[in-house]
Amino acid sequence: MINDYVKVRNLEEACDLLKSGNATIIGGGTTIFELYERGLLQDVEVFVDLEKAGLDYILEDEAHYRIGSCVTFSRLLEEGTFLRNPQYMSLWEAIKAVKPMQVKNVATISGSVCSAIPFYDPPVALSSLGAKVVIAGSNGERVKEVKDFITGFLSRDLNRELVKELLLPKLPKGVGSSFIKFGRTRFDYGLVTVSCVVSVDEDGFIKSAKVFLGNYDQKPFEVVEVERALLDRRPEPNYLKGILRRLDETTPIPSIHGSSEYKKELAKTLTIRSILTAYERAMMGWRS
Ligand SMILES: Cc1cc2nc3c(=O)[nH]c(=O)nc-3n(C[C@H](O)[C@H](O)[C@H](O)COP(=O)(O)OP(=O)(O)OC[C@H]3O[C@@H](n4cnc5c(N)ncnc54)[C@H](O)[C@@H]3O)c2cc1C
């Protein structure tokens, strides 16, 4: 039963409140609202709001862009100009895929990751980009890749802790990325989503690849075999069709809008498109 709401002024205050075990962080509140309505916050007594805790920054150091946990989708689209570079287009497209402006204006990028909901878009792009979360608690800080931080449906690696910031690695020239979402309508959640990141050499051979599917498993699903099969190749469509057959051995989560078989076929088509787009963007880096 919720009986308190605290706007903390710094991280220490937040961590102290979380220590009790019956407090939870509130970001934009857009998922919390849904969880509350469904009776999933029965044990929570205190909402901890980080708005005044000094975590609304977008900074950079030599290796990373650092996005404070209070940064909203709209703010990141407006001020994160780096997102329009070929390397980060997947994250740009994933955030743009969240259509309601009212949601984008309050929802935080950290809240999206901490929700651990398989049909949310940004966590899929962040996983493919190798983004990390900085986790803070009363015992200090630790860092974890987004792909490992989300452990399942509504499940993430937090133990009376909070996410302080996201670290987005700085990626070199010759890297391109792409995110594609396919839903029943533009406003709907994705039936399947895909995010690909490839790095290519000047001769057009793929040197590294990341391929993640969203709403396919309980957490962003890495298609490791396809990633490996892309190495040292140029992505000809027929070759891609062949390697995507590896998805035949997977079992995506079905929904009332699409059976497992349908999602598998959809994932193949979207992944081919996404790899080709990411590849084109990566090559643009060498041409400019
Ligand atoms: C109408 C509507 C349409 C939507 N459409 C889409 C869509 O198309 N694509 C999509 O991806 N999403 C969509 N969403 C979901 C939206 O993106 C998420 O609700 C939002 O990202 C959650 O962020 P938040 O800041 O509001 O999180 P909150 O609701 O505040 O929190 C969500 C969860 O994360 C935890 N949390 C938040 N911040 C932290 C932190 N710093 N540290 C630790 N835990 C934290 C909370 O305790 C809670 O468990 C939609 C939502 C609505 C209401």
The ligand as an ORCA input file, in Angstrom:
! r2SCAN-3c Opt
* xyz 0 1
  C       0.095      5.263    -24.378
  C       1.455      4.639    -24.287
  C       2.075      4.203    -25.449
  C       3.349      3.631    -25.388
  N       3.949      3.196    -26.547
  C       5.189      2.674    -26.490
  C       5.863      2.232    -27.656
  O       5.334      2.271    -28.754
  N       7.124      1.743    -27.520
  C       7.763      1.656    -26.295
  O       8.909      1.248    -26.231
  N       7.128      2.043    -25.183
  C       5.883      2.538    -25.248
  N       5.254      2.912    -24.094
  C       5.894      2.604    -22.821
  C       6.819      3.722    -22.355
  O       7.932      3.799    -23.209
  C       7.280      3.333    -20.961
  O       6.146      3.396    -20.134
  C       8.369      4.260    -20.453
  O       9.550      4.083    -21.183
  C       8.703      3.973    -18.994
  O       9.540      5.016    -18.537
  P       9.130      5.859    -17.256
  O      10.209      6.851    -17.028
  O       7.749      6.400    -17.377
  O       9.203      4.702    -16.173
  P       8.345      4.518    -14.844
  O       6.943      4.171    -15.184
  O       8.542      5.651    -13.924
  O       9.088      3.243    -14.248
  C       9.039      1.998    -14.902
  C       9.760      0.945    -14.060
  O      11.143      1.229    -14.004
  C      11.555      1.503    -12.666
  N      12.495      2.615    -12.759
  C      12.321      3.782    -13.435
  N      13.435      4.518    -13.379
  C      14.326      3.807    -12.647
  C      15.668      4.042    -12.228
  N      16.336      5.154    -12.561
  N      16.283      3.091    -11.483
  C      15.637      1.944    -11.147
  N      14.373      1.674    -11.502
  C      13.726      2.594    -12.248
  C      10.290      1.794    -11.886
  O      10.425      1.467    -10.521
  C       9.294      0.893    -12.614
  O       9.419     -0.438    -12.172
  C       3.991      3.489    -24.133
  C       3.367      3.931    -22.955
  C       2.109      4.499    -23.020
  C       1.465      4.954    -21.744
*
